[in-house]
Amino acid sequence: MKKILGISIALLLINTLTFAQKLPADSIFAKYYTATGGKGLWDAVKSYNIKRSYATATSTPYDANIVVSVPEKSIYKSKTIMKRSFVYTVKDNEGWIKVPLGNKMDVKDLSAAEQQNMKTEIYDNLAPFIDYQNRGFIATTVGTETLNGVSVNQVELQGNGAKYNLYFDAKSGLLIRQKENRGGVETVTDLSAYTKSGYGLLYPAKLVEINSVDKKPVTITSAITINDAVNAELFKR
């Protein structure tokens, strides 16, 4: 009986300690904001431009140029591969793609689902948990674990048909891995090489991404500018 009682007390203590180690999700997010430059800078982001290069071992590399107006929830994205640019744009309640055909561009409407995915990118390109509650997401701390020898705090973010598992370095507060499940496809992204932008915020300049469909790692290098004037011509159909 004493032995059983001792085991029960030990298990209770383990559960209590595990529970105590769980930081609230908002505290983990707050540490990230602080580590990357401060919540004040994040709240003042009105626009951004990301230039990215994508490379794999087996596919043709390509570049992307992304321009976003946060207050207008508008996003422009061009993908250039072998000197041909495909342009995706969402503005207000419209979305379209421009496909190069000879010397002209063929314009087609994006579906409602494609438009919604692009609007999600407005936040995902920076951090998927930005303004998460107003966007219909729920954040839950999963716990502390070890990832590649680093102690991390894991947060699950769920809503709008998507689920993210976010892994934050427990010491630095930086996001170092993201798992996204959307439409039955899991995409795992490792984030590194945090670099200070001219605006003052840190951002991950290197991403390594692999999804459950292609199963081939893609290395993405990024550079970002924040709060530069947005060229209205980009958002004209």
VENZINOR-V293331 format. One record per backbone hydrogen bond with DSSP energy under -1.0 kcal/mol. CO is the residue of the C=O (numbers start at 0). NH is the residue of the N-H. E is the energy in kcal/mol with one decimal. If there is no record, write none. Layout:
[[CO/NH/E] [CO/NH/E]]
This chain:
[[0/4/-2.7] [1/5/-2.5] [2/6/-2.2] [3/7/-2.3] [4/8/-2.3] [5/9/-2.2] [6/10/-2.5] [7/11/-2.2] [8/12/-2.4] [9/13/-2.2] [10/14/-2.5] [11/15/-2.5] [12/16/-2.7] [13/17/-2.6] [14/18/-2.4] [15/19/-2.4] [16/20/-1.6] [18/21/-1.1] [23/27/-1.7] [24/28/-2.5] [25/29/-2.4] [26/30/-1.9] [27/31/-1.7] [28/32/-2.5] [29/33/-2.3] [30/34/-2.6] [31/35/-1.8] [32/37/-3.4] [33/36/-1.2] [35/201/-2.4] [37/41/-1.7] [38/42/-2.9] [41/44/-1.5] [45/69/-2.3] [46/226/-2.8] [47/67/-2.6] [48/224/-2.2] [49/65/-2.9] [50/222/-1.6] [51/63/-2.7] [52/220/-2.0] [53/61/-1.5] [54/218/-2.9] [61/53/-3.2] [62/79/-2.8] [63/51/-2.8] [64/77/-2.3] [65/49/-2.5] [66/75/-2.8] [67/47/-1.7] [68/73/-1.9] [73/68/-2.2] [74/89/-2.5] [75/66/-2.6] [76/87/-3.5] [77/64/-2.2] [78/85/-2.8] [79/62/-2.2] [80/83/-1.5] [83/80/-2.6] [85/78/-2.7] [86/97/-3.0] [87/76/-3.1] [88/95/-2.4] [89/74/-2.1] [90/93/-2.5] [93/90/-2.2] [94/109/-2.4] [95/88/-2.6] [96/107/-2.6] [97/86/-2.1] [98/105/-3.3] [100/103/-1.9] [103/100/-3.3] [105/98/-3.0] [107/96/-2.9] [110/114/-2.4] [111/115/-2.2] [112/116/-2.3] [113/117/-1.9] [114/118/-2.2] [115/119/-1.9] [116/120/-1.4] [119/122/-1.2] [119/123/-2.4] [120/124/-2.5] [122/125/-1.5] [122/126/-2.7] [126/129/-1.7] [128/131/-1.6] [130/134/-1.0] [131/136/-2.5] [132/135/-1.5] [137/157/-2.4] [139/155/-3.4] [142/153/-3.0] [144/151/-3.2] [146/149/-1.7] [149/146/-3.3] [150/169/-2.8] [151/144/-2.2] [152/167/-2.6] [153/141/-2.7] [153/142/-1.3] [154/165/-3.2] [155/139/-2.7] [156/163/-3.4] [157/137/-2.5] [158/161/-1.7] [161/158/-2.5] [162/180/-3.1] [163/156/-3.0] [164/178/-2.4] [165/154/-2.6] [166/175/-2.9] [166/176/-1.3] [167/152/-2.6] [168/172/-2.5] [173/168/-3.2] [175/190/-1.8] [176/166/-2.7] [177/188/-3.0] [178/164/-2.6] [179/186/-2.8] [180/162/-2.0] [181/184/-1.6] [184/181/-2.3] [185/211/-2.0] [186/179/-2.8] [187/209/-2.2] [188/177/-2.4] [189/207/-2.0] [191/205/-1.8] [192/204/-1.6] [194/202/-2.1] [200/196/-3.0] [202/194/-2.9] [204/221/-2.3] [205/191/-2.4] [206/219/-3.4] [207/189/-2.5] [208/217/-3.0] [209/187/-3.0] [210/214/-1.9] [217/208/-2.9] [218/54/-1.9] [219/206/-2.7] [220/52/-2.1] [222/50/-2.6] [224/48/-2.6] [230/233/-1.6] [231/234/-1.3] [232/235/-1.5]]
